């Protein structure tokens, strides 16, 4: 299954944001990687800024180029503002919803839980990370997997009511996807308008 397998801390330093979770490398070296990482006089073109924003969104949600492009094209075919629809499509991916519900500490962990058949959607095991969750869907940990240390430890530090569009019950290890999030509610620092401008060229 295709996914990014390269260095995580290097990417976090490149965008100066903890894209893959808390980053000690970013704390120690809050500047870009490489020979010119400390340079203060790097002036980027408009295209480079747009490309960086797209790359940041890809790494944040764990998608490769073709997957991301397909989601953008799907967003353009749907009703509504393309940027908001694109972010909603990213947020409704099953691996992202599992992460938002607190069953995993990172999206990578959430993806692994999904592919290893630990996640149940409306009573059926779903092992496809790109599966799109719909409002009203109930997501839970498979009964045989409820004692997994990874899930229990993640839920211990999870704050319920963290996201308005998601409901999580720590005791039963189940959650409900209430509604599609508004773009203002999504906590990721992504300027989706720059991505739309890049693909519109």
Buried (B, 14 or more C-beta within 10 A) or exposed (E): EEEBEEEBBEBBBBBEBBBBEEBEBBEEBEBBBEEEEEEEEEEEEEEEEBBBBBBBBBBBBBBEEEBBBEBBEEBEEEEEBBBBBBBBBBBBBBBBBBBBBBBBBBBBBBBBBBBEEBBBBEEEEBEBBBBBBEEEBBBBBBEEBBEBEBBBEBBEEBEBEEBEBBBBEBEEBBBBBBEBBEBEEBEBEBBBEBBBBBBEE
